[in-house]
Amino acid sequence: MESALPAPDQPVNKQRRSRVKVVWLALLCCLVFLVIWGFVIEPSRLILRETQITLPACPASLKGLRIAVISDLHAGSPYITIDKIYRIVETTNAAQPDLILLPGDFVIQGVPGGSFMDPEVIASALKGLRARFGVFATLGNHDWWYNARRVKESLETAGILVIENDSAMIERNGATIWIAGIADKWEGNPDIASALARVDNSGPVIAFTHNPDIFPSIPAKVALTIAGHTHGGQVALPIIGRPIVPSEFGERYAAGHIVEGGKHLFVASGIGTSILPVRFRVPPEISLLTIN
């Protein structure tokens, strides 16, 4: 009796199943890599990103001014240890900025894998920051949610001037520059008029605040506004963009240099993480701005 011959398409089916398995395995490997990159590798990085800010009719007092922006430190979130903060300080100082601005959110609330760090400990590490014209800070919504007074006192004890709805004057090459700090839009009762009340026509104004959503209300007399808060969305997907940006304007003020109606805004992507300890294509960064 003759044995039955295998159907001629069986080897083809086996090859197809093998190819499908290879494809699924490749996709699984890609997914695992992306998870590791987003939750481990990228959040643990630190870069110094330099940006040229070109202002029309730039006043001589601002030309060549180098501003380091360290935003959304969220000390105690995954990978933002005390040693990391010392590294941030060292990297910033090595860049020799003329001015250092810290636009808030020094502490954390409930980040998975995080460990709360007292503001006194954070401020003690930041005390090492050095800039020719000083180090200034505003508070963010997380600082208010925790204890704004304690965060402010800790920073000022460390020699960092906290400006909330007020301004300070510095002199560069014999000319005046005004630094105006505006309180956080969500929690700090921002008052632009009070922040600019002492500002006269003696020099240009650089304003800084935590939340960039206040930018449409900033008057044209302000040469440059600097903010943080958004973390650049923490995740920036190709084609899709940034799925989550904590702003009523969506991605409009997500990150980088924005020009609207002749006014200039720079939004720093920041250092730490909030809600989820993830960053993808938005590495933790110290922003170094050069005005020209």
C-alpha positions as a LaTeX table, in Angstrom:
\begin{tabular}{lrrr}
\hline
Residue & $x$ (\AA) & $y$ (\AA) & $z$ (\AA) \\
\hline
Met1 & 0.00 & 0.00 & 0.00 \\
Glu2 & 1.47 & 3.36 & $-1.01$ \\
Ser3 & 2.04 & 6.01 & 1.72 \\
Ala4 & 0.28 & 9.36 & 1.29 \\
Leu5 & 2.50 & 12.08 & $-0.10$ \\
Pro6 & 2.68 & 15.43 & 1.83 \\
Ala7 & 0.74 & 18.25 & 0.33 \\
Pro8 & 3.03 & 20.33 & $-1.85$ \\
Asp9 & 2.19 & 23.56 & 0.04 \\
Gln10 & 3.29 & 22.30 & 3.48 \\
Pro11 & 6.94 & 23.48 & 3.16 \\
Val12 & 5.66 & 26.88 & 1.99 \\
Asn13 & 3.38 & 27.15 & 5.02 \\
Lys14 & 6.28 & 26.27 & 7.34 \\
Gln15 & 8.42 & 29.00 & 5.74 \\
Arg16 & 5.63 & 31.53 & 6.17 \\
Arg17 & 5.16 & 30.61 & 9.83 \\
Ser18 & 8.91 & 30.91 & 10.37 \\
Arg19 & 8.96 & 34.36 & 8.78 \\
Val20 & 6.01 & 35.51 & 10.89 \\
Lys21 & 7.81 & 34.31 & 14.03 \\
Val22 & 10.93 & 36.23 & 13.02 \\
Val23 & 8.89 & 39.39 & 12.39 \\
Trp24 & 7.12 & 39.11 & 15.75 \\
Leu25 & 10.41 & 38.44 & 17.53 \\
Ala26 & 11.95 & 41.49 & 15.87 \\
Leu27 & 8.99 & 43.63 & 16.89 \\
Leu28 & 9.20 & 42.33 & 20.45 \\
Cys29 & 12.93 & 43.13 & 20.60 \\
Cys30 & 12.24 & 46.64 & 19.28 \\
Leu31 & 9.53 & 47.14 & 21.90 \\
Val32 & 11.81 & 45.96 & 24.70 \\
Phe33 & 14.58 & 48.26 & 23.46 \\
Leu34 & 12.21 & 51.26 & 23.31 \\
Val35 & 10.97 & 50.58 & 26.84 \\
Ile36 & 14.53 & 50.32 & 28.16 \\
Trp37 & 15.54 & 53.46 & 26.27 \\
Gly38 & 12.53 & 55.50 & 27.42 \\
Phe39 & 12.48 & 54.41 & 31.06 \\
Val40 & 16.18 & 53.78 & 31.76 \\
Ile41 & 18.69 & 55.12 & 29.26 \\
Glu42 & 17.31 & 58.51 & 28.17 \\
Pro43 & 16.03 & 59.70 & 31.59 \\
Ser44 & 19.48 & 58.99 & 33.04 \\
Arg45 & 21.28 & 61.12 & 30.44 \\
Leu46 & 22.32 & 64.76 & 30.77 \\
Ile47 & 23.13 & 67.05 & 27.86 \\
Leu48 & 24.08 & 70.69 & 27.51 \\
Arg49 & 22.10 & 72.08 & 24.58 \\
Glu50 & 23.26 & 75.40 & 23.15 \\
Thr51 & 20.75 & 77.65 & 21.40 \\
Gln52 & 21.31 & 80.95 & 19.61 \\
Ile53 & 18.54 & 83.46 & 20.31 \\
Thr54 & 18.47 & 86.18 & 17.66 \\
Leu55 & 16.56 & 89.28 & 18.74 \\
Pro56 & 15.72 & 92.07 & 16.29 \\
Ala57 & 17.38 & 95.39 & 17.18 \\
Cys58 & 19.17 & 93.59 & 20.00 \\
Pro59 & 20.39 & 96.07 & 22.66 \\
Ala60 & 24.15 & 96.18 & 23.08 \\
Ser61 & 23.76 & 95.13 & 26.73 \\
Leu62 & 22.28 & 91.78 & 25.65 \\
Lys63 & 24.60 & 90.93 & 22.75 \\
Gly64 & 26.61 & 87.83 & 23.54 \\
Leu65 & 24.87 & 87.32 & 26.90 \\
Arg66 & 25.00 & 83.64 & 27.88 \\
Ile67 & 22.11 & 82.37 & 30.00 \\
Ala68 & 22.02 & 78.88 & 31.51 \\
Val69 & 18.50 & 77.60 & 32.19 \\
Ile70 & 18.05 & 74.68 & 34.61 \\
Ser71 & 14.36 & 73.88 & 34.75 \\
Asp72 & 12.17 & 71.23 & 36.36 \\
Leu73 & 14.92 & 69.61 & 38.38 \\
His74 & 12.37 & 67.42 & 40.22 \\
Ala75 & 15.12 & 66.25 & 42.56 \\
Gly76 & 14.47 & 62.75 & 43.82 \\
Ser77 & 12.72 & 61.58 & 40.68 \\
Pro78 & 14.40 & 58.52 & 39.12 \\
Tyr79 & 18.03 & 59.26 & 38.11 \\
Ile80 & 18.00 & 62.74 & 39.73 \\
Thr81 & 20.11 & 61.91 & 42.76 \\
Ile82 & 22.19 & 64.30 & 44.82 \\
Asp83 & 25.25 & 63.19 & 42.82 \\
Lys84 & 23.39 & 64.02 & 39.60 \\
Ile85 & 22.64 & 67.51 & 40.92 \\
Tyr86 & 26.33 & 68.06 & 41.67 \\
Arg87 & 27.06 & 66.94 & 38.11 \\
Ile88 & 24.50 & 69.44 & 36.80 \\
Val89 & 26.17 & 72.19 & 38.79 \\
Glu90 & 29.62 & 71.21 & 37.53 \\
Thr91 & 28.48 & 71.01 & 33.90 \\
Thr92 & 26.72 & 74.37 & 34.12 \\
Asn93 & 29.68 & 76.11 & 35.71 \\
Ala94 & 32.05 & 74.67 & 33.09 \\
Ala95 & 29.98 & 76.43 & 30.39 \\
Gln96 & 30.75 & 79.77 & 32.11 \\
Pro97 & 27.30 & 81.38 & 31.74 \\
Asp98 & 26.84 & 85.06 & 32.51 \\
Leu99 & 23.48 & 84.41 & 34.15 \\
Ile100 & 21.72 & 81.33 & 35.55 \\
Leu101 & 17.91 & 81.06 & 35.72 \\
Leu102 & 16.03 & 78.31 & 37.56 \\
Pro103 & 12.33 & 78.40 & 36.52 \\
Gly104 & 10.90 & 76.20 & 39.26 \\
Asp105 & 9.76 & 72.69 & 40.14 \\
Phe106 & 12.63 & 71.70 & 42.41 \\
Val107 & 10.72 & 68.97 & 44.29 \\
Ile108 & 8.53 & 66.00 & 43.33 \\
Gln109 & 5.19 & 64.48 & 44.23 \\
Gly110 & 4.47 & 60.81 & 43.67 \\
Val111 & 6.76 & 59.90 & 40.78 \\
Pro112 & 7.00 & 56.07 & 40.50 \\
Gly113 & 10.46 & 54.99 & 41.57 \\
Gly114 & 11.20 & 58.40 & 43.05 \\
Ser115 & 12.34 & 59.31 & 46.55 \\
Phe116 & 11.48 & 62.72 & 48.01 \\
Met117 & 14.45 & 65.02 & 48.57 \\
Asp118 & 14.20 & 67.84 & 51.10 \\
Pro119 & 14.47 & 71.34 & 49.60 \\
Glu120 & 17.32 & 72.16 & 51.99 \\
Val121 & 19.36 & 69.30 & 50.52 \\
Ile122 & 18.55 & 70.42 & 46.96 \\
Ala123 & 19.47 & 74.02 & 47.69 \\
Ser124 & 22.71 & 73.02 & 49.37 \\
Ala125 & 23.81 & 71.26 & 46.17 \\
Leu126 & 22.67 & 74.13 & 43.94 \\
Lys127 & 24.63 & 76.55 & 46.12 \\
Gly128 & 27.69 & 75.73 & 44.01 \\
Leu129 & 26.24 & 77.37 & 40.87 \\
Arg130 & 28.35 & 80.27 & 39.65 \\
Ala131 & 27.52 & 83.03 & 37.16 \\
Arg132 & 28.97 & 86.50 & 36.69 \\
Phe133 & 25.61 & 88.25 & 37.13 \\
Gly134 & 24.02 & 85.87 & 39.59 \\
Val135 & 21.61 & 82.95 & 40.00 \\
Phe136 & 17.86 & 83.63 & 40.10 \\
Ala137 & 14.86 & 81.35 & 40.62 \\
Thr138 & 11.08 & 81.26 & 40.50 \\
Leu139 & 8.85 & 78.57 & 41.99 \\
Gly140 & 6.86 & 75.97 & 40.06 \\
Asn141 & 3.51 & 74.33 & 40.70 \\
His142 & 5.14 & 71.34 & 42.45 \\
Asp143 & 6.98 & 73.69 & 44.81 \\
Trp144 & 3.68 & 75.36 & 45.69 \\
Trp145 & 1.91 & 72.04 & 46.13 \\
Tyr146 & 4.60 & 70.98 & 48.59 \\
Asn147 & 5.57 & 74.10 & 50.56 \\
Ala148 & 6.45 & 77.24 & 48.60 \\
Arg149 & 7.75 & 79.12 & 51.63 \\
Arg150 & 10.12 & 76.31 & 52.62 \\
Val151 & 11.46 & 75.92 & 49.06 \\
Lys152 & 11.96 & 79.69 & 48.74 \\
Glu153 & 13.74 & 80.00 & 52.08 \\
Ser154 & 15.99 & 77.04 & 51.29 \\
Leu155 & 17.08 & 78.56 & 47.98 \\
Glu156 & 17.66 & 82.02 & 49.41 \\
Thr157 & 19.69 & 80.57 & 52.29 \\
Ala158 & 21.91 & 79.05 & 49.57 \\
Gly159 & 22.38 & 82.48 & 47.97 \\
Ile160 & 19.87 & 82.01 & 45.13 \\
Leu161 & 17.50 & 84.97 & 44.80 \\
Val162 & 13.88 & 83.89 & 44.32 \\
Ile163 & 11.90 & 86.47 & 42.33 \\
Glu164 & 8.12 & 86.21 & 42.43 \\
Asn165 & 6.20 & 89.06 & 40.76 \\
Asp166 & 9.21 & 91.32 & 41.17 \\
Ser167 & 12.36 & 92.29 & 39.34 \\
Ala168 & 16.09 & 92.72 & 39.87 \\
Met169 & 18.59 & 94.87 & 38.03 \\
Ile170 & 22.02 & 93.81 & 36.84 \\
Glu171 & 24.68 & 95.84 & 35.04 \\
Arg172 & 26.66 & 94.53 & 32.09 \\
Asn173 & 29.31 & 96.61 & 30.33 \\
Gly174 & 28.01 & 99.70 & 32.05 \\
Ala175 & 24.41 & 99.12 & 30.87 \\
Thr176 & 21.31 & 97.98 & 32.72 \\
Ile177 & 19.46 & 94.67 & 32.26 \\
Trp178 & 16.25 & 93.94 & 34.15 \\
Ile179 & 15.44 & 90.38 & 35.31 \\
Ala180 & 11.71 & 90.00 & 36.01 \\
Gly181 & 10.37 & 86.93 & 37.78 \\
Ile182 & 6.69 & 86.08 & 37.35 \\
Ala183 & 4.89 & 83.65 & 39.68 \\
Asp184 & 3.58 & 80.31 & 38.41 \\
Lys185 & 0.38 & 80.52 & 36.35 \\
Trp186 & $-1.29$ & 77.55 & 38.05 \\
Glu187 & $-0.51$ & 78.15 & 41.72 \\
Gly188 & 1.48 & 81.33 & 42.25 \\
Asn189 & $-0.99$ & 84.13 & 41.40 \\
Pro190 & 1.10 & 85.66 & 38.61 \\
Asp191 & 1.09 & 89.45 & 38.42 \\
Ile192 & 2.92 & 90.75 & 35.36 \\
Ala193 & 2.28 & 94.38 & 36.27 \\
Ser194 & 3.91 & 93.93 & 39.69 \\
Ala195 & 6.81 & 92.04 & 38.14 \\
Leu196 & 7.51 & 94.97 & 35.83 \\
Ala197 & 6.54 & 97.79 & 38.24 \\
Arg198 & 10.14 & 98.78 & 39.03 \\
Val199 & 11.34 & 98.43 & 35.44 \\
Asp200 & 12.15 & 101.73 & 33.75 \\
Asn201 & 13.51 & 102.52 & 30.31 \\
Ser202 & 17.12 & 102.17 & 31.40 \\
Gly203 & 17.58 & 98.75 & 29.81 \\
Pro204 & 15.99 & 95.65 & 28.25 \\
Val205 & 13.91 & 93.15 & 30.20 \\
Ile206 & 14.38 & 89.39 & 30.44 \\
Ala207 & 11.37 & 87.77 & 32.11 \\
Phe208 & 11.23 & 84.24 & 33.43 \\
Thr209 & 8.47 & 82.14 & 34.89 \\
His210 & 7.61 & 78.49 & 35.37 \\
Asn211 & 4.64 & 78.01 & 33.07 \\
Pro212 & 4.88 & 79.27 & 29.46 \\
Asp213 & 1.09 & 79.60 & 29.10 \\
Ile214 & 1.40 & 83.14 & 30.42 \\
Phe215 & 3.35 & 84.19 & 27.32 \\
Pro216 & 0.40 & 85.70 & 25.37 \\
Ser217 & $-0.04$ & 88.21 & 28.21 \\
Ile218 & 3.62 & 89.28 & 28.29 \\
Pro219 & 3.99 & 92.86 & 26.98 \\
Ala220 & 6.16 & 93.66 & 23.96 \\
Lys221 & 8.61 & 95.60 & 26.15 \\
Val222 & 10.01 & 92.26 & 27.37 \\
Ala223 & 12.88 & 91.27 & 25.08 \\
Leu224 & 12.83 & 87.57 & 25.99 \\
Thr225 & 10.65 & 85.34 & 28.18 \\
Ile226 & 12.06 & 82.08 & 29.56 \\
Ala227 & 9.98 & 79.22 & 31.00 \\
Gly228 & 9.93 & 75.50 & 31.74 \\
His229 & 7.11 & 73.28 & 33.09 \\
Thr230 & 6.35 & 71.29 & 29.93 \\
His231 & 9.38 & 68.93 & 30.08 \\
Gly232 & 9.12 & 69.09 & 26.28 \\
Gly233 & 6.26 & 66.63 & 26.72 \\
Gln234 & 8.86 & 64.06 & 27.94 \\
Val235 & 7.96 & 61.98 & 24.87 \\
Ala236 & 8.24 & 63.16 & 21.26 \\
Leu237 & 7.18 & 60.50 & 18.77 \\
Pro238 & 8.13 & 60.68 & 15.08 \\
Ile239 & 5.24 & 61.95 & 12.93 \\
Ile240 & 2.78 & 61.79 & 15.87 \\
Gly241 & 4.53 & 64.48 & 17.91 \\
Arg242 & 4.26 & 65.00 & 21.67 \\
Pro243 & 1.17 & 63.10 & 22.95 \\
Ile244 & 1.00 & 64.89 & 26.32 \\
Val245 & 2.02 & 68.49 & 27.01 \\
Pro246 & 0.75 & 70.09 & 30.26 \\
Ser247 & $-0.39$ & 73.27 & 28.53 \\
Glu248 & $-3.74$ & 74.69 & 27.47 \\
Phe249 & $-2.07$ & 75.46 & 24.13 \\
Gly250 & $-1.03$ & 71.87 & 23.34 \\
Glu251 & 2.33 & 71.70 & 21.57 \\
Arg252 & 2.41 & 75.43 & 20.79 \\
Tyr253 & 4.74 & 76.18 & 23.72 \\
Ala254 & 6.14 & 72.68 & 24.21 \\
Ala255 & 9.85 & 73.39 & 23.83 \\
Gly256 & 12.51 & 75.57 & 22.27 \\
His257 & 12.54 & 79.08 & 20.81 \\
Ile258 & 9.11 & 80.41 & 19.84 \\
Val259 & 8.41 & 83.75 & 18.17 \\
Glu260 & 4.87 & 85.15 & 18.14 \\
Gly261 & 3.82 & 88.67 & 17.23 \\
Gly262 & 7.39 & 89.88 & 17.45 \\
Lys263 & 7.76 & 88.51 & 21.00 \\
His264 & 10.31 & 85.84 & 21.91 \\
Leu265 & 9.87 & 82.85 & 24.23 \\
Phe266 & 12.24 & 80.03 & 25.12 \\
Val267 & 10.85 & 76.92 & 26.84 \\
Ala268 & 13.41 & 74.59 & 28.42 \\
Ser269 & 12.77 & 70.84 & 28.32 \\
Gly270 & 14.15 & 70.50 & 31.83 \\
Ile271 & 15.95 & 67.80 & 33.77 \\
Gly272 & 13.65 & 65.53 & 35.76 \\
Thr273 & 10.39 & 63.69 & 35.15 \\
Ser274 & 6.86 & 63.92 & 36.49 \\
Ile275 & 3.92 & 61.47 & 36.64 \\
Leu276 & 5.87 & 58.74 & 34.76 \\
Pro277 & 9.68 & 58.44 & 34.83 \\
Val278 & 9.95 & 58.37 & 31.03 \\
Arg279 & 11.71 & 60.43 & 28.38 \\
Phe280 & 11.88 & 59.60 & 24.69 \\
Arg281 & 13.63 & 61.90 & 22.20 \\
Val282 & 13.50 & 64.62 & 24.87 \\
Pro283 & 16.70 & 64.11 & 26.88 \\
Pro284 & 17.27 & 65.88 & 30.20 \\
Glu285 & 19.04 & 69.11 & 29.33 \\
Ile286 & 20.73 & 72.18 & 30.66 \\
Ser287 & 19.79 & 74.89 & 28.17 \\
Leu288 & 22.53 & 77.38 & 27.32 \\
Leu289 & 21.22 & 80.43 & 25.46 \\
Thr290 & 23.37 & 82.96 & 23.68 \\
Ile291 & 21.66 & 86.19 & 22.67 \\
Asn292 & 22.77 & 87.86 & 19.44 \\
\hline
\end{tabular}
